Amino acid sequence: MIFRILLSILVVFAITNLNSTVLAKEVIKIGVVTPLSAPGGVETGQALLDGAKIAANEINEKGGLLGKKVKLVVGDTSGLPEKGTSVMERLITHDKVVAVGGEAHSSVAMAEIEVVHRYGIPFVVSEAWADAITARGYPEVFRLTVSNSLIYSKAAKWIKDSGFKHVAVIGENSDWGLGVIRVFKDNLVKAGIKVTSFSAERTITDFTPQLLQLKKMTPPVDFLVDGFTGAGELLMIKQAYELGFAPSKNCALLGAGMDTLYPGFWDTVGEAGIYVLSNPAGLPGLPKTNTSEKFKKIFKAKHGREPDAVAMEGYDTIMVIAEAIKAAQSTDGKKLISALENKVNWEGTRGVINFTTQKEPDWAYHMWMDVPVFIIQYTELNQDPSKAAILWPEKYATVKGYLKPAR
């Protein structure tokens, strides 16, 4: 009797395992790495995931890929490099994803690219900007957002052309934050503009000593770059405003991180956010494409607001991976890498996405070089980024030049 019971249990266990294996083969798993808990940029991470989910739903509604449904396997990296490494390892070895997209922190992406390089799995980086991510030259790594050198060289040119004379940069001690400092210094010092810079740990909560030092400097600082992400970015803006330093009629303030683009920005900084500058790598409908109009409609219906650049990047990331799978007619890593390099030319939410193989400059490798870059300025409390004044580029500008506060 006991033998029969044990035999029955073994049979059920075997059938369950067999069914699980069959079901696993009926889906194509794509990994998504993103910060969904502190100390990472949670709002950025959630926006990225929101866009990715819309893409996966759209793919599945159209029949999936290679006759199979797409399943997103999400890994919360918390903005920590060591966690990014372990999450990426799990996605590849345990969950058996065929490709990975996402990431919003450069230091985490730098850890993650070592894992995908070891396993030969393609990784499309959505929102991590450090030059070194693509400069490392790994064939598995692609990026459809900007690099520090790409975006901040343009921002630096706008600062110079706008007549600012003394720029201060406070950057977090991370691959991205230190890159912000380096690119601004490299570009502005050559143009004869004075640059003062500080770096600080990401955990800092009081920027008062640095801000007071800058406020007292001669010649006066007339442009402040906030090179922090997450809570640090918003705290610096709030404290600079409370000190009467920036944004003010005497000093502009650029929030270089993406946390200036979410509702939580206004919840934290309040009126300090009016006249703050931001540099999104995309605005809804600019440039206008069929994909951007469709995505805007779906996102707004689901979330009650316009999509931001990161949500668009999340959507584009999954769709680009899907395009590579269709082009390769395979989920093999090498074939997908080849398809991403040579066959993907897809009209996304921000233009036609393809990846260059050029290695000069080194960060250009596997980059989408035509990412749209904007400089916007808030003019009202609780303003959505899509309604902010566009200062640059000129072809999309809604105002001419920096708008000075009265105070």
WOWONOR-V578928 format. One record per backbone hydrogen bond with DSSP energy under -0.5 kcal/mol. NH is the residue of the N-H (numbers start at 1). CO is the residue of the C=O. E is the energy in kcal/mol with one decimal. If there is no record, write none. Layout:
nh = <NH,NH>
co = <CO,CO>
e = <E,E>
//
This chain:
nh = <5,6,7,8,9,10,11,12,13,14,15,16,17,18,19,20,21,22,23,24,25,26,26,27,28,29,30,31,32,33,34,36,40,42,45,46,47,48,49,50,51,52,53,54,55,56,57,58,59,60,61,62,63,64,65,68,69,71,73,74,75,77,77,80,84,85,86,87,88,89,90,91,92,93,94,95,97,98,99,100,101,102,103,109,110,111,112,113,114,114,115,115,116,117,118,119,120,121,122,123,124,125,125,126,127,133,134,135,136,137,141,142,143,144,148,151,152,153,154,155,156,157,158,159,160,161,162,163,164,167,168,169,170,171,171,172,173,174,178,179,180,181,182,183,184,185,186,187,188,189,190,191,192,193,194,196,198,200,204,207,211,212,213,214,215,216,217,221,222,223,224,225,226,226,227,227,228,232,233,233,234,235,236,237,238,239,240,241,242,243,244,245,246,247,248,252,254,255,255,256,256,257,260,261,262,265,266,266,267,268,269,270,272,273,274,275,276,277,278,279,282,283,286,292,293,294,295,296,297,298,299,300,301,302,303,304,312,313,314,315,316,317,318,319,320,321,322,323,324,325,326,327,328,329,330,336,337,338,339,340,341,342,343,344,346,348,348,351,353,353,355,356,364,365,366,367,368,369,371,374,375,376,377,378,383,387,388,388,389,391,391,392,396,397,397,398,399,401,404>
co = <1,2,3,4,5,6,7,8,9,10,11,12,13,14,15,16,17,18,19,20,21,22,23,24,69,27,71,99,73,101,75,34,37,40,41,42,43,44,45,46,47,48,49,50,51,52,53,54,55,56,57,58,60,59,68,65,26,28,30,72,32,34,75,77,80,81,82,83,84,85,86,87,88,89,90,90,91,29,29,122,31,124,33,105,106,107,108,109,110,111,111,112,112,113,114,115,116,116,98,140,100,123,142,102,103,130,131,131,132,134,138,123,366,125,129,147,148,149,150,151,152,153,154,155,156,157,158,160,159,194,223,196,225,169,198,227,200,172,174,175,176,177,178,179,180,181,182,183,184,185,186,187,189,188,165,167,169,171,201,205,207,208,209,210,211,212,214,214,166,166,252,168,224,254,170,225,226,229,229,230,230,231,232,233,234,235,236,237,238,239,241,240,240,251,251,222,224,253,277,226,254,226,257,258,259,262,262,263,263,264,265,266,269,270,271,378,273,253,376,255,280,286,283,348,289,290,291,292,293,294,295,296,297,298,299,300,308,309,310,311,312,313,314,315,316,317,318,319,320,321,322,323,324,325,325,332,333,334,335,336,337,338,339,339,353,346,351,348,346,351,340,367,361,362,356,364,143,367,368,280,392,278,389,276,380,384,384,385,377,375,389,375,393,393,394,390,390,399,402>
e = <-2.2,-2.6,-2.5,-2.5,-2.3,-2.4,-2.2,-2.6,-2.7,-2.4,-2.6,-2.7,-2.4,-2.4,-2.9,-2.4,-2.3,-2.6,-2.8,-2.4,-1.6,-0.7,-0.9,-0.9,-2.9,-0.6,-2.4,-2.8,-2.4,-2.2,-2.2,-0.6,-1.6,-1.6,-2.6,-2.7,-2.2,-2.2,-2.0,-2.8,-2.0,-2.0,-2.5,-1.6,-1.7,-2.3,-2.5,-2.1,-2.4,-2.4,-2.3,-1.1,-1.6,-2.6,-2.9,-2.1,-1.3,-2.6,-2.3,-0.6,-3.1,-1.5,-0.6,-2.3,-2.5,-2.1,-1.7,-2.8,-2.3,-2.2,-2.2,-2.5,-1.9,-2.8,-2.0,-2.2,-2.1,-2.9,-0.6,-2.2,-2.5,-1.6,-2.8,-2.5,-2.5,-1.0,-2.4,-2.4,-0.5,-0.6,-0.8,-0.6,-2.0,-1.9,-1.4,-1.6,-1.6,-1.6,-0.5,-3.0,-2.6,-0.7,-3.3,-2.1,-1.9,-1.5,-0.9,-2.2,-1.5,-1.7,-1.4,-2.7,-2.3,-2.0,-2.6,-2.4,-2.6,-0.9,-0.7,-2.1,-2.4,-1.6,-2.0,-2.3,-2.5,-2.9,-1.7,-1.6,-1.7,-2.8,-2.9,-2.5,-2.4,-0.6,-2.7,-2.6,-2.3,-2.3,-2.7,-1.2,-2.2,-1.8,-2.3,-2.7,-2.0,-2.4,-2.9,-2.1,-2.8,-2.1,-0.7,-0.6,-1.7,-2.3,-1.7,-2.4,-2.5,-1.7,-1.8,-0.5,-2.5,-2.9,-1.9,-2.2,-2.4,-1.3,-1.3,-0.6,-2.0,-1.3,-2.7,-3.2,-0.6,-3.1,-2.8,-1.0,-0.5,-0.8,-0.6,-0.6,-1.2,-2.6,-2.1,-1.6,-2.4,-2.6,-2.6,-2.0,-2.3,-1.6,-1.8,-2.4,-1.1,-0.6,-2.5,-2.2,-2.9,-0.6,-3.0,-2.0,-1.0,-0.6,-0.8,-1.9,-0.8,-2.1,-0.6,-0.7,-1.6,-1.6,-2.7,-1.8,-1.8,-2.0,-1.3,-1.7,-1.9,-3.0,-2.2,-0.6,-0.8,-1.0,-2.3,-0.5,-2.0,-1.9,-2.8,-2.6,-1.7,-2.0,-3.0,-2.6,-1.9,-1.7,-3.0,-2.2,-2.0,-2.2,-2.5,-2.1,-2.8,-2.5,-1.6,-2.1,-2.5,-2.1,-2.2,-2.2,-2.0,-2.1,-2.4,-2.5,-2.6,-1.6,-1.1,-2.4,-2.3,-2.1,-2.1,-2.6,-2.0,-2.6,-2.5,-1.8,-1.7,-0.9,-3.1,-0.6,-3.7,-0.6,-0.5,-2.4,-2.0,-1.2,-2.4,-2.0,-1.5,-0.8,-0.8,-1.9,-2.4,-2.6,-2.4,-2.2,-1.3,-2.2,-0.6,-1.0,-2.2,-2.9,-0.6,-1.4,-1.5,-0.9,-0.6,-2.2,-1.5,-0.7,-0.7>
//
